[in-house]
Amino acid sequence: MRAWVEVNTENLKFNISQLRKMANNREILGVVKANAYGLGAVEVSKILKDAGVHFFGVANFEEALELRNAKIEEKILVLGASFEEDYIEAQKQKDIHLSISSFETLEFIKNNNLSVPFQLKVDTGMTRLGFNLNEIKQAITFCKNNNLNLKGIFSHLSDAAPITDSSYSFTLEQINKFKDACLDCNLEYIHISNSAGMTNFSEYIVGNLARAGLGMYGFSGDKKDPRLLNVFTIKTKIIHIKKASKDSFVSYGRYYKLKTNETYAILPMGYADGMKKYLSKGGYVLVNNIKCEIIGNICMDMTMIKIPSEFVNSIKIGDEVTVINRDIIDSLNIPELCTWDIMTSLGRRVKRIFV
């Protein structure tokens, strides 16, 4: 096996229980969009079911159908926008909630006599999808007057991690705007808290639902949360070892020069497998718990690492390599670093193993 990611199912269940406590025992919606952040949407959803999660969030209607086709029957919320044909197709499904951000879509549902369940999204500061704050009361009234199948209202926190003075005040402002928007709306689901909302603003959670995404895997933003556990570890094995016969550059672009007699190893995974190219400058891996610097530009299918001189005789071809885990991500000082980016970039050549 050239590259794989180990998913610790017990740690995932533990993190769900911890997030539920942070959310003051509110219902948890497990966000499994983008193939559960790269780890496997169907498999992760089944684990979350065992942990008491019975509502899932996806990015689009196709992802919702993937869960349905895998016989996952829990409620699903499509968090992103949908096309008109998706609303028509959703009529054939049970408990797939679509998100609505415009009056045009509400008119389409009304004019086509659709009974599909949906939730209204309100823009409190993300400035992406959602009704404007001055529109949301009118939208709720329109739904009720026309007996549309409105199930909930939600918004999204845009800057809840990491916490700075500015992000703290902005997030509280978002929460207060949402409180005003859903005041007396009397809907089945009301939610704004994402993972960072739970880990950093638990005392301010609004509504009866909280959405767990990256927090399920032990993070608050790009930093590990000490209350949570590591869930995924990306691994590979050394496939080749070389010694530089003279001072020479390694890999594309010739930005890294090896010195004569320096020993380095080649790993059989690259950016096509999820090794982000920005890890070329400041990244490292662990071989037998030995820290080995990534050198040269990461290639599509290979990555080079330098073996410290004192460990040249301790590392051999076939040794297991820890490429990415929570502690490695937490320790990196790379401006472009993004945990979501690393996870969702895991290629299909990386085998998913649930342990």
N, C-alpha and C positions, 0 to 999 in steps of 0.2 A: 504494500500500500504506500503510494508516494506522498499523499497528503490527506489529512483528515482533521475533523473537528470533533472533539469529545464534548458532549452535552451532559452535564450532571443533573439528572432528573430530580434527585432529592433536594439539591441546593435550589433548584428552580421552585419547587413546592415550598421550601422554607421561605424564599424571598416573597412569594405570593402571600404567605401568612404574615410576614412582617409588614408588607405594604398595606395589607388589609387593616392591621393595627394602626399604621400611620394615618389611614383614611378613616379612623374612628369607626371601624367595622362596617363601612359602607360596602355596597356591592362593587366588585372589581370587574371592569371590562378589560379583557386581555387583548392587547393590540398585537395582532399577528400578521400585519401587512408586510409586504416585501419579503414573503416567504419566512415570516417570523424573524425578521431582521437577519435573514440569511441562514437560519438554523433548521428550517423545515416547518412550514405552517401547519400541515396536517399532524405531524408527530407532536409538535409543541402544543397544539390545541388539545390533543388527547391527554397530555400530561396536565395541562391547566384544568381540564374537566375533573381529573382526579383530585385536584387541589381546590375544588369547589367553585371554579369559574364557569359561568353559564351564559356569558355574553362576550362576543368577540368583535374586535374592530379590524377592518381591512381598508385598503386604500381605494379599491374600485370594485365594480360589480363582478368582474371576472374572478377576482380573488375570493369573493363570497361564494361563487359557484364552485370553486375548487374545494372549499370546505363542505358544501352540500354534496358534491359528487363523492366525497370521502365518507359520507354518512354521518357527518357532524351536524346535529339537528338543533343545536343551541341557537339563540338569537344572535344576529350579526348586524353590526352597524357599518355601512359603507361611509367612511369618513370624508372621502373626496367627492367631487362633483361627478354627476352621471349624465349620460346622454339620454335623449327622449326614449330611444329604443330600450334602454335599460329599465326604465320605469314600466314599460309595457311587459317586458320579460319578467320583471320582478313580481308581477301579478300571479305568475305560475308557481312562485316559491312561497314558502312559509317563513315568517319572522325574519325577513331581510329588510332592515330599515335603511332607507336611502336618506342622504343629506340634501337639504334644499337651501339655496342661498339667494334666490331671486323670485320676484313676483311672476316673472315669465314662466318659471317652472310650476308654480302654484296654479297658474291659469291653465297650463297644459294638463295637469292632473284633473282639475275641475272639468275642463271641456271634454276630456276623454273618459270621464266617469271612472277614474282609477281609484281603487281602494288600497293601494300599496301603502304600508306603514312608512312614515318618514319622520325625521327630526329636523328642526330648523337650526341652522348655524348662524351665530351672531358674531360679528367682527368687533372685538373689544380692544384690538391693538396689534393683532398679527398682520393686518392689512393684506389679507390674501383672499380666501373665500369668506362668505358670510354676509348677512344683512347688516346694513348700517344700524347703529344704535337707535336712530330716530325712525327706523322702519319696522322694528321688530314687533312692537305692540300692534301695529296695523296688520302685519303678517299673521300673527296669532289670531286676531279677530277675523281675518279673511278665512282662515282654516276652520274656525268654529262656526262661522255663519254659513259655510258651504259644506259642513259635515265631512270635512276631509279627515283622513286617518292620521292626525298629528299625534305623535307619541312622545316627543321630547324637544328640548332645546339645549344647545351646548355651544361652548366657545373653546378657544385654545390659548394657553399661555405661551408667550413667545420668548420670554427672557427670565425664566425661573431658575436657571442654573447656568454658570456659577453665580453666587450671590455677591453683588456689590451694592453700595448704597443706592446707586441709580437703578439697578435691576430690581432691587427689593421694593422700592417705592413704585416703580412702574408696574410690577406684578400685582401689588396691592390695589393699584388703580384699576387694573384689568378686572380683578375679582370684584371690586365694588361696582364697576360698570355692569358686570354680569348680574350681580344681585339686583340692581335696579331694572335690568332688562327682563328678568324672569320673575319679578315681584308679582305675586298673586296669579301666576300663569297656570297653576294647578295642572301640571302635566306629569306623565308617568316617569319620565326620565329628565333629570336636570344635572348637568355636569360641565365642569371647566378644568378640573385638576388632571394633569398628566403626571408622569412619574416624578418630575421635579416639583410639581405642586404638592405631591404627597411627602416627598423626602424633605422639602425645604419650607413648606407653607401649610403643614398639616392642620394647624389651629385655625386656618382661614378657609378650609374647604367648604365649598358651596354645593348644595344639591344632595342627591342620594346615590350617585355613581361616581367612580373615579377610574381613570384610564391608565392602566399599567403598560408601559412600553419598555424602554431601555432599563428602567428600574428592575424589571424582572430578572435581568442579567447581572445585577449587582452594582449598577452605576447611578450616579447623580451627575448628569452632564458627562464630561470626559474624565471625571474622577470617581474612584470607587467610594461607595458608601460603607462605612465600617459596620453598619447594622445589617448589611446584606452580604451574601456569599458569592464567590466566583461560580459561574455556571458553564462557561465555554472555554475551551483551550484548543487552539489551533496547533497542529503538530505536523512534522515531516521527519525525514531521515536523511542523513548525509549520504550523498550518492557518489561523491568524488573528492579527493584531497590532492592538493598540488603544493609545490614549493617553488617560489619565484627564483629562477636561476640568475636573474639580474634585475636591477631596478626596472619596473615596467608598469604600465597602466593596466587597469582591469575594467572590463565591461565597456558599454557604449559611452561615448562622450569624453572618455579619457580624463575624468576629473579626479580619480583616486589613483595614487601611485603606490605600488608595493615596493618595498625595499628588498634587496637581494637576500635570499634565504628565508624570507617570511613565508609562513605556512598558512594556507587558506583552504576553505572547503566550499563545495558547491551543493546547494539545496535544490531539489527538483520541484520547486514551485516558484511562481513569479506573479506578476500583476494580473495575469489571466486567472489566477487562483484566488486573488484577493490581497496579495502583497502590494500595498499601496506604494507608488513610486516615491512618495515623500519620506517613507521609512529609510530610503537610501542615505539620508543625511541625518544621523542621530539615532537610528534604530539599532536594536540588538536582538539576539535570540539567546536561548539557554541550551547548552549541550552538556548533559551530565551535571546540570546546575552551574555550569561555567558560563559566564557572560562573554558572548562573542559578538563583536561589532559587525554590522552589515557594511560591506564595502562596495564601492562602485555602484553604478545605476542598476537597480533591480530590472531584470529582463522579463519578457512575457512568460517564460517557462522556468527560469532559474534565478537564484539569488546567491550571491557570494558572501561569505563571512570570514573574518580573520580569526585564526586560532591563536590565542595568547602563547607566547614562546614557552612559558613554563608548563603548558599543558599539551604541547605537541604530541607527546607520547601517550596522552590519556584519552585522546579523541580519535575515533576510527570510522571508516566507512560503515554505514548501517546504524550508527548511533542515533537514538531518538532525539529530536530537536523540538523544544517548546518555542513556537514562533510568536504566538500572541496569547496572552491571558489578561486577566484584570489587572494584576500587579504590573505587568510590562506596560500596558497602556497608561496606567496611573503614573508611572515613573518617567514617561517620555516628555521631553521638552522640545516639541516640534510645532511651530506655529500652525501648520495645516492640519494637525491631528484632529480626527473626528471619529469617535467610537462608532457612530451610526454608519459612517462611510466604510470603515473597516469591515464591520459585520455584514452589511448588505452587499459588499463586493465579493464575498466568498463565491468562487466559481463552482460550476457543476462538477468539475474534476475533483473537488474536495469532498471526500466521503463524510457523511454525517453519522456519527455513532452516539447512541444514547446509552449512558451507563448509570 
